[in-house]
Amino acid sequence: MAEKECCNKKVRDTQEYKDLIHRLNRIEGQVRGVKGMVENDAYCVDILTQVSAITSALNSFNKVLLANHIKTCVSDDIRAGREEKVDELVVTLQKLMK
C-alpha cells in the first residue's frame, strides 16, 4: 500500500460490509481447503481446479468492491471537486488489469 493510502477510510453500510466479509470468509475457507489438499497429497489437477475457483472468487470480490468504490468514494469526491480521484481510479484499474 502506498503511504497516501494508509490514512484513507471508508465507512460501509451494514449490507455492503456483510457481503464483503461473507465473500472473504468463503475465499478464506477455499484457501484452507487447498492447503489441506496439498498436505494430503491431492492430485495436482484437483488442486489447480480449486485454485482457479479461488481466483474467480477473488476477481468477483474485486468487481463488487470496485463498483461500490466508484458509486460512493469516487463519485462523492468528484462532486466535492476532488478530480484527482479520477487519476487514482485509473491507476487502480491499471493495477487490477495486470
N, C-alpha and C positions, 0 to 999 in steps of 0.2 A: 504494500500500500504506500502511496506517495505521502509525504509529510502533510500536505494540504488536506488530504482526505481523512486524516486521523481524527479531526475535530468535527467533521460533519455528522449530523444526527438526523434521524428520520423517525417521526412518531407515526406508527402504523395503527390503522384501525383494527379492532379486535378480529374481524374476519380475515383480513389480509395476514395478520400475524399468525392466526391459527392455520391458515392454508400453507404459508411458508414453512412453519415448524412441522406440520404434518408431512410435507414433501421431504424435508430434510431428515426426519425420523425414518421414513421409508428408505431413503437413499443410504442412511447410516446402517440400517438393517441389511440392505443388499450388500454393502461393503463387508460387513461382518460375516455374511454368508459366503462371500468369495474367499475371505480369509480362512474360513472353516474348510472350504473345498480344497484350498492349497494345502492346509495342514493334514487333510485326509487323503492326499494324493489323487484328487479327482482328475479326470481326463481333461487334457488341455482345451479341447473344443468346447466342453461344457463350461469351463471357467471363462473362456473368451466370450461365449454367449451371454453369460451373466454380466461380464464387464461391459458388453455392448448395451445391455439393458440399463446399467448404471449410467453410462454415458448419455443415453437417451433421457433418463430421468433428470440428470444434471442440466441438459440442454433445455428441457421443459421448465425446470426451475428458473433458469436464466431468462427464458422468454416471459414468464409470468412476472418476475422481478423487474425486468426491463420495461415491460408495459406499464406496471404500476409506477415506476420511476418517471417515465415520460408523462403519464397522466397527472402526476402530482408534483414532484420536485421540479422537473424541467419546466412544465407549463406555469407553475407558480412563480418560478424565478424569472421567466420571460415576461410575464405580466408585471412583475415588480421592476422591470428594466434591467435585469441582470443577464444580458445577452451572452455573456461568456459561458453560460451553462450549455449553450449550443455547441461550443467548441469542446467542452468537457464530454458531452454526449457523443460527439464524433470520435474523440479519442477512445472512449469506452467501446463504441461499436467496432472500431478498428481492432482493439484488443480481443474482443469476442469472436471476430471473424478470422483469426489466425489459423 
